[in-house]
Every structure is written in structure tokens, then in C-alpha cells.
């Protein structure tokens, strides 16, 4: 190597050392900034392990990732609520609900599922009750599943079969289709709307027939929840202590699970399930979960009444500061007491949620 070349090589070494030193400094700064950001984020999210023993996953057809994603979202939405404050308020709510249930003059089942963070609470959640029309929410949900799958469309028509159910669609009780001539056509969308908004029995039976019969629908419901299998005969004591047995019973935990499942479907595809969710918010009935809540609170629900069994039920999705599912089922001699219980229990949960955001 020539002398001039040796001088060039020697003169380059200090330059490389400066570059390496600069890179090292930048790397240290980057690491410090990253650590600072992580500390800040951890502090905002609560910074403490074990959010609460009351937090659990939402029910779904396989207790899977859909509920976990909702719980993850809740870490942001309710992060400003201190854990001790929430736990204290929730403990008080549970105590008040237990006192209410114990003093109720009849049978009552209550199930609550917070759709933001998975928080749950139930009282007598597996007691069998006559399902009445509250089961229509889950039946019409199955119809919308078929629409979402492309098997049916909202504009497709269904013909009313005036023969008595189950051979045909006729069933006395609530609704308007019973007064229509045999063969009257209704769109799928209109039939579903009547089943939900005015609890039309014949419309519901038309939907059941379009889906292949009730025994084609129930297995899908059982995949979600079947603490009281809808099509199996169950035995229990009624509000008078008299032994009862029969099919078409359910419980508050099953109906609540069906409603939570509908909410998950709607959140994943609001276009496909939006019409149903809107119909559930616009029923004609002036009693139920919504009756004591502020007028601007949206409640997507389905009431159920059975005079023979003195049953008053309601299951719904309440769009409060934190959306939640609530199901209340009652059986009592004075059905007005049952309707009052639906409203009072609903108000207790609503006030609990809103108190966290005051």
C-alpha cells in the first residue's frame, strides 16, 4: 500500500467511530422513548393485574374469540372508571337485586350480561318459565341468519296457511294475520316485522315453517344455550308450589344468551341485522324493560305474556353508556306485579350503569 493510501484509510477510521457513536445514542433514545410510552399506556389502562373476579366472557355458540374482542374493547371504553368504585357499586346492585327477588310475590329469574366488558349477574337464572313470546326474538334471529347466508331475502314472499299450527300457521292471540284469507302473501321482511313489533303469532309460525319447522330451529338455539331445552319436557313447581310439566319452557340465562348472540351478529354485520335490531326497538307494547327508562334510551327487546301461566317476561338489549343484555322472567298471581318487576329491575341496572359515568 502506498503512503497516500495509508493516510486515507487512517483518516476514515475516526469518521466511522463518530457514526457508530451517533447510532448508539439514537438507539438508546429510542429505547427510552418506547419504555416511557409503554409506562404511560399501562398507567392509563389501570396498571394492575386482575381487573375483577366478576369479569367473564360473553356467552356465544362456542364461548370463543368474539366475546374476547368485546372485552378487549371495554378496557378503553370504561378505563376512566376506578376499579374500587365499580366493584362497590356492583356489589350494592347485587345485594339490592337479591333482596328484591327474595321479596317478590312469585317466581322470578334475572340474567344480566354487560356487552362492553362481560360483567354478569343472575338470580334464579335456570328456573324454568313458560317462554311465551319472548322466544320470538331468537326465532326471528334465525330467520335473519338465513337471510345473511343467502337462503332467503327480505323481499321474498311467504303465503299464509290458515290451517291451525303446526299443520298450518293459524294461532289465536296477538297479531293481525289470523284475520287474513288463506294464501295471503307477505314479504319475509314484513312477516318478521309483524312477529317482532306486534308479536303476531301467525307471522311467527310462517317464519318457523319457512325455516323447516321448530325442530330445525331449536338445535341452533341449543348451541348457544340450553339450560332449559326448549323442546324437551321439564318438571318444576310453579309460583303456587304446584308441580308443572311441559315443553316450550326456557330460563332467563338462555334468553339472555340468545340476545347477546344477536348483539354479536349485529356488531359484526350491522347491515344484515340492522332491520331486525330496529324492529326490536319499535314494538307497540308500553310495558317491559324500557317503561321506566328515559325516552331517549334505545331498548331492543321482546316481551312475552301468558295469562294461563301468569307469566310476564322480557328480554332485551339496552343501549346505555355500556350496552347490556337483561332478561327478567316472572310468574305471579297478579300479572301487573310481574310487569312492575320487569320495569323496576331494569331501572336498577340502568341506574347502576349510569352512576358509573356521572
Secondary structure, DSSP 8 states (H G I E B T S, - for coil): --HHHHHHHHHHHHHHHHHHHHHHHHHHHHHHHHHHHHHHHHHHTTS-S---TTB-----SSS-HHHHHHHHHHHHHTTTS-HHHHHHHHHHHHHHHHHHHHH-SSEEEEEEEETTT-BEEEESTT--EE-GGGGHHHHHHHHHHHHHTTS--TT-EEE---SBTTTSSB--SS-SGGGS-TT-EEEHHHHHHHHHHS--HHHHHHHHHHTT-HHHHHHHHHHH--TT-TTS-EEEE-TTS-EEEESSEE-HHHHHHHHHHHHHHHHH-HHHHHHHHHHHTS-S-S-STTTTS-TTSEEEEEEEEETTTTEEEEEEEEESSS-EEEEEEEE-SSHHHHHHHHHHHHHHHHHHHHHTT-
